[in-house]
Every structure is written in structure tokens, then in C-alpha cells.
Amino acid sequence: MNINVAQSFNFLPVPTDIHFGCGMLGTLADRIKSLGGTKAFVVTDPGVRAAGLLDKVTRILQGGSIEFTVCDRVKPDSGSGLIDETAAELKSSQCDVVVGIGGGSSLDTAKAVAALATNPGSALDYTGLHKVRSRPLPNIAIPTTAGTGSEVTLWSVFTDDARAVKVAIGSILLYPTVALCDPELTLSLPPLLTAATGMDALAHAVECYTNNNCQPISGSLALQAIELIGRHLRSAVLNGRSLEARYGIMLAATMAGIAMNPTRLGLAHALAMPLGSWDLRVPHGIVLAVTLPAVMEFNYLAEPDRYADVARALGESTAKLTRLDAARRSVDAVRNLARDIGIPAKLSEYGVREEHVGAVVEEAMKSGNVPVNPRRASAEDLSRILRQVL
């Protein structure tokens, strides 16, 4: 990594107590007790229950003499109404710790619900940055996918039901109190979900590492995450029982989540929010996997040294190449990785059409990820990028 001695930067503290390793779920009851908790409010989704993972959680809680209440109604891109309803259930349950288990939607819902337990009003009152005033209830995050990094981020993303648009709450108070990262929980993930969530983690790392806000601490974490994904994602998708691959991808997702907190991201994430909104509802990881190579192709001329670093982290040999050719290899490496793990080539396979471009781009241009992108981008630029992947 190149050092810029003129750069001053801030790296946000990560207050989450991170416990990483195989079998870590088994410590859940002890973690609750260490927080002074006696009754847990478990937030999850039907898929986690169907996979038998919720049963594992409840057995651990019962074995540790922890009372619990379960809400397993979380849907992808959880809605504001469900969050408000769940917060009301939490308040009436007398629970003193929130446990989120699942993918990004379940963890983000748990974070928002924990905040509403101690802050008045509804979830939509807190969209934007730094509006949460009172410390949420203690919140334990247990990821069952390896992608969003929600277990270590200050964001909760969900859908505004009235507008059918994805929105977010951002606050340093929203970090989970504890993260239990257990790679064994991802062993049963199907290949496409493994691929999409892994590419989500890669997009976090690449856009963090290459954007205008990147600094040495975030950059080191992001670059290591890229290397882990390049080494392990194919195996995680094609041989899902490989615990080494699952460990590597979950570690990458957590590292990328930490890295991006102080930096924001880039154009792929700006497009992802509206493409996951309205009647489109394209899965977040799929949007990022499809759009990331096109965004990188647009950007690499602006930061060739950083994109060359990405290429090398993904295993590309660049020793005999020019700076620009080395940077261009990063685009090819990501495109080849997405192809190898079965990511669809075009968003049209998910119903995105030319008539959607205008509204998607208009919403994307409002994102805070646009100003930090390494190359200045107009609405016309975003439109061209999006049309490339239709």
C-alpha cells in the first residue's frame, strides 16, 4: 500500500466485542450473562428456522437457563412496519438483551429494534446519520451468511414501506454490543446465496479500498479481505462443506465491514439501494456482483495503483504490466470470479429494464457513496454503467 504523508484521517472505533471461530455459537448464553441479561429477544427469519439454526440457539439458551422470546418474521430488506411492530413486542416482553441471528436483514432489524427499545418514535424517525440519542439495549449479532458485515457496522438498512424505497439508519450507537462469528453456521448455505453474499463482501472491500476516503487502517483491512475472498470464494461456493473456505469468507466479510465504516463505498453501492427498492427488489448481493466489474471499469483509470493492488490481491500476476494494464486486470479478475461462481451476467434476469434506468439513477445520485467514488460521476455516467449490465 502506498503511503500519503499529507493525509490526515480518522478511524472510527469499533465498540463491538468480536468473538470469531468455529463453535462460537455455543458461548451465546455466557455472553448474555456477561451483559447482565436474563431474558433474550431473538430476531431472525424463516430461513434460519428452516435450516435448524434457530433450534440450536434455543437449545443453548435453555441449557444456560436464559429465558427467551422469538420473532422469526424478518423478510429480505426488512420493512419499517415490521421493525416498529417488533419493537413494540420487545418492549412488552420484558427482555433485556436482543439477539439477531441470520443474514443482513435479520441483523439490521435486530439493531433497529434494540435502538427503538430505548428511543421514542418509529424506525423512520431515525433514517440518516446520528439521530439515535439513547444507547440501545445490548445487542448480540450472529451472522449466518458471510457478506454484509452487519455484525460490525453502524448501519441498519431496511425498506420504507410507504415509499417502497430502501433507507438506512446510521449511528455509532448502532454497533452490536457483541458479535459471535461462527463459520460453521454458513456450512449449509446454498451455492447462489454463498456466491451473492461473498460478492457483497468483495464489493465492500474493493469500494472501500479504492474510494477517496480510504486511509491506511481501512485499506489494510480491505486489502486483506480481498485476498481472502480471491483465495476462498470459489471453494466456498463449489465445495460448501469446506470449513477452511467458509472460515476465510466469513473473516473477509467481517474485516470488510470494519473497514468500510469510516470510508463509505462507491457507485456499485449507490446503485444497489434503488435496485433493491420498489417492485424491483433485486437481491443486494446480486446487484453488487453484477455491477461491480462495470463500476471498476469506469473507475480504474482514476486510481490505477490501487486497482493494481486489487488485481494482485486477487491473484493476478502484474510484474510485467504497465500501471494501467495492471489496474485493468482487477476488472477481469472480478468478472472472472463472478462467472466462475455462477453469478448471472445481467440484471435483466431479475426484471430490470430500460424503463427503470431513470428512476434508479435519480435515487442513486442521492447516495453519500457517489461523492467518495474515485472518479467523479454524473447521472449520465451511472446510466451508462447500468445499461451495460441490463
Secondary structure, DSSP 8 states (H G I E B T S, - for coil): ----TT----------EEEESTTGGGGHHHHHHHTT-SEEEEE--HHHHHTTHHHHHHHHHHHTT-EEEEE----TT-BHHHHHHHHHHHHHHT--EEEEEESHHHHHHHHHHHHHTTS-S-GGGG-EES---S----EEEEESSSSS-GGG-SEEEEEETTTTEEEEEE-GGGS-SEEEE-GGGGTT--HHHHHHHHHHHHHHHHHHHHSTT--HHHHHHHHHHHHHHHHHHHHHHHSTT-HHHHHHHHHHHHHHHHHHTTT---HHHHHHHHHTSTTT---HHHHHHHHHHHHHHHHTTTSHHHHHHHHHHTT---TTS-HHHHHHHHHHHHHHHHHHTT--S-GGGGT--GGGHHHHHHHHTTSTTTTTSSS---HHHHHHHHHHT-
